[in-house]
C-alpha cells in the first residue's frame, strides 16, 4: 500500500487539495460542552475526548452529537449521567493529550474518539498506538484508573466526500491505525470498539459527506453505550471481589 501511495502521490495530492477546497466547512456543535441527563442516584460522570466528532461537527447541538447522545443512551436504565465533551476539530492523538486532556473534569468513564486526523496526517500505526497509549496513561494519572472506551477509527473507505484512489489509500490506512489501537484493548479496564463499515451509509453523514450527521451519531452512540455498560459492570464486579 505504501508503494502504491508513492506511485499515486501526484493524483492523491491533487485530490486532497480539491476535497479541502470544495468540502463545506461545518462548525462544531453549538451550546454548552457539559450537561446532565436527569435520573436517579449520583450521576455517572462521562467524559468524551477527541477530534471533530467530539466537537460535534455535523450536529446542531451537543445533544444531537456523540457525547449528548451517548449520555442519553447510558441514562436509559434510569441513572443520571453528567457529561463533558472535550473535542477539537483537527486534533490528533498527540494534541488530545497535550491540549485537551488538561480540560478534563473528574470522571467515572472516559470515551476516546480519535484517528481520522492521524490517518489524514499519514501517521504510522506504531506512532498512533504510542500516542494513544501516552494519552491513556496521562488520562489515568489525572482521573484515576477509570474505565476507558476506545472508539474505533472510522473506516474512511466509506466516506462519500473522498474520491478514489484517495478514498482507498486513506481507507486502508484507517484500518491499519484501528488495528494498532485495538491492541490497547489488552490493557486492564480498556475496551476497543471497532466501527463496522456497515454502520456507515449515505444517510448517516452530514451535508459535508465527511462527518456524521445526527443519524450517524445516534448509531455510534448506541454501539458505544452497549460496550460502556458492560465495561462499567465488569469494573464494578472486579472492585467488589
C-alpha positions in Angstrom: 0.0 0.0 0.0 2.9 2.4 0.8 4.5 1.8 -2.7 1.1 2.3 -4.3 0.6 5.6 -2.4 4.0 6.8 -3.5 3.2 6.0 -7.1 -0.1 7.8 -6.9 1.3 10.7 -4.9 0.6 13.4 -7.6 -3.0 12.2 -8.0 -3.6 11.9 -4.3 -2.2 15.4 -3.6 -4.5 16.9 -6.3 -7.5 15.1 -4.9 -6.7 16.1 -1.4 -6.4 19.8 -2.4 -9.7 19.6 -4.3 -11.5 17.9 -1.4 -10.3 20.5 1.0 -11.3 23.3 -1.3 -14.8 22.0 -2.2 -15.9 20.3 1.1 -18.2 22.6 3.1 -16.6 23.7 6.4 -19.2 22.9 9.1 -18.9 24.4 12.6 -18.8 22.4 15.8 -21.9 21.8 17.8 -23.5 24.8 19.5 -24.3 25.1 23.1 -22.6 24.1 26.4 -20.0 21.3 26.4 -21.3 19.9 29.7 -24.7 18.7 30.7 -26.8 16.5 32.8 -29.3 13.8 31.9 -31.7 13.5 34.8 -32.1 10.2 36.6 -31.7 8.5 39.9 -28.7 8.4 42.2 -25.3 10.0 41.9 -24.7 10.9 38.3 -22.3 8.8 36.3 -19.6 11.2 35.1 -19.0 10.7 31.4 -16.1 12.4 29.6 -15.7 12.1 25.8 -12.4 13.3 24.4 -11.3 13.6 20.8 -11.4 15.2 17.4 -14.2 16.9 15.4 -16.8 14.2 16.2 -16.5 15.1 19.8 -16.5 18.8 18.8 -19.9 17.9 17.3 -19.3 18.8 13.7 -22.3 17.8 11.7 -24.8 18.3 14.5 -26.6 21.5 15.6 -26.0 21.0 19.3 -24.1 18.6 21.6 -27.4 17.0 22.5 -27.6 15.7 18.9 -23.9 14.9 18.7 -21.8 12.0 20.0 -21.5 13.0 23.7 -25.0 14.1 24.3 -26.5 11.0 22.6 -24.2 8.7 24.4 -25.2 10.2 27.7 -28.8 9.7 26.9 -28.2 6.1 26.0 -26.3 5.4 29.2 -29.2 7.0 31.1 -31.8 4.6 29.7 -31.5 2.4 32.8 -32.7 5.3 34.9 -29.3 6.5 36.2 -28.4 10.2 36.0 -25.5 11.0 33.7 -23.3 14.1 33.8 -21.4 14.6 30.6 -18.5 16.6 29.3 -17.4 16.9 25.6 -13.8 17.8 25.2 -13.2 18.0 21.4 -11.3 20.0 18.9 -11.6 19.9 15.1 -8.3 18.8 13.6 -7.0 17.2 16.8 -4.8 14.1 16.6 -3.9 11.8 19.5 -0.8 13.9 20.5 -2.8 17.1 20.5 -5.5 15.5 22.6 -3.0 14.6 25.3 -1.2 17.9 25.3 -4.1 20.4 24.8 -7.4 18.7 25.6 -6.7 16.4 28.5 -5.9 19.4 30.9 -9.6 20.4 30.4 -10.9 17.1 31.8 -13.2 17.2 34.8 -13.4 14.3 37.3 -14.9 11.3 35.5 -16.1 7.8 36.1 -15.9 6.7 32.4 -13.8 8.1 29.5 -14.5 7.6 25.8 -11.8 8.5 23.3 -12.7 9.1 19.7 -9.7 9.8 17.5 -7.9 8.6 14.4 -9.3 10.4 11.4 -6.8 13.2 11.7 -3.9 10.8 12.4 -5.0 9.0 9.3 -5.0 12.1 7.1 -1.6 13.1 8.5 -0.3 9.7 7.4 0.9 8.7 10.9 2.3 5.2 11.1 0.3 2.6 13.0 3.1 2.3 15.6 3.2 6.0 16.2 -0.6 6.2 16.6 -0.5 3.4 19.1 2.2 5.1 21.1 0.3 8.4 21.1 -2.9 6.7 22.2 -1.0 4.8 25.0 0.5 8.0 26.2 -3.0 9.6 26.2 -4.4 6.7 28.3 -1.6 6.7 30.8 -1.8 10.5 31.2 -5.6 10.4 31.5 -5.4 7.8 34.3 -2.7 9.8 36.1 -5.2 12.7 36.1 -8.5 10.9 36.7 -7.5 7.6 38.4 -7.9 4.1 36.9 -11.3 4.7 35.4 -12.7 2.5 32.6 -11.7 3.7 29.1 -13.5 3.1 25.8 -11.5 3.5 22.6 -13.9 4.2 19.8 -12.6 2.6 16.6 -11.1 4.7 13.8 -13.9 5.3 11.4 -13.4 3.3 8.1 -12.5 6.2 5.8 -13.0 4.0 2.8 -16.7 4.6 3.3 -16.5 8.4 3.4 -18.5 9.8 0.4 -16.6 13.1 0.3 -13.4 11.2 -0.7 -12.8 10.3 -4.4 -10.9 7.3 -5.5 -8.0 6.5 -5.2 -7.7 8.9 -2.2 -10.5 7.1 -0.5 -8.9 3.7 -1.0 -5.5 4.9 0.4 -7.0 6.6 3.4 -9.4 3.7 3.9 -6.5 1.2 4.1 -4.5 3.5 6.5 -7.5 4.0 8.8 -7.9 0.2 9.0 -4.2 -0.1 9.9 -4.5 2.5 12.6 -7.6 0.9 14.0 -5.8 -2.4 14.2 -3.0 -0.8 16.1 -5.5 0.8 18.5 -7.2 -2.5 19.1 -4.0 -3.9 20.7 -4.5 -1.4 23.5 -7.7 -3.2 24.4 -5.5 -5.7 26.2 -4.9 -3.1 28.9 -6.9 -3.6 32.1 -10.1 -1.6 32.0 -9.7 -0.6 28.4 -12.0 -1.7 25.6 -11.6 -1.0 21.9 -14.8 -0.8 19.9 -14.4 -1.1 16.2 -16.8 0.8 14.0 -18.3 -1.6 11.4 -18.2 -0.4 7.9 -21.8 -1.4 7.6 -22.7 1.3 10.1 -21.8 4.0 7.5 -24.2 4.7 4.7 -25.0 8.0 2.9 -27.9 8.6 5.3 -25.5 8.7 8.3 -23.4 11.6 7.0 -23.8 15.4 7.4 -24.0 17.7 4.4 -20.3 17.8 4.0 -20.3 14.0 3.4 -17.4 13.6 5.7 -18.7 14.0 9.3 -21.5 12.1 10.9 -24.9 13.7 10.9 -27.4 13.2 13.8 -28.3 9.7 12.5 -24.6 8.7 12.4 -24.1 10.0 15.9 -27.2 8.1 17.1 -26.0 4.8 15.7 -22.5 5.3 17.0 -23.7 6.3 20.5 -25.9 3.2 20.7 -22.9 1.0 19.9 -20.6 2.7 22.4 -23.3 2.7 25.1 -23.7 -1.1 24.9 -20.0 -1.7 25.4 -19.7 1.0 28.1 -22.4 -0.5 30.2 -20.7 -3.9 30.1 -17.3 -2.3 30.9 -18.7 -0.4 33.9 -20.4 -3.6 35.2 -17.2 -5.6 34.8 -15.2 -2.9 36.6 -17.7 -2.8 39.5 -17.6 -6.6 39.8 -13.8 -6.5 39.9 -13.8 -3.9 42.6 -16.2 -5.9 44.7 -14.2 -9.1 44.7 
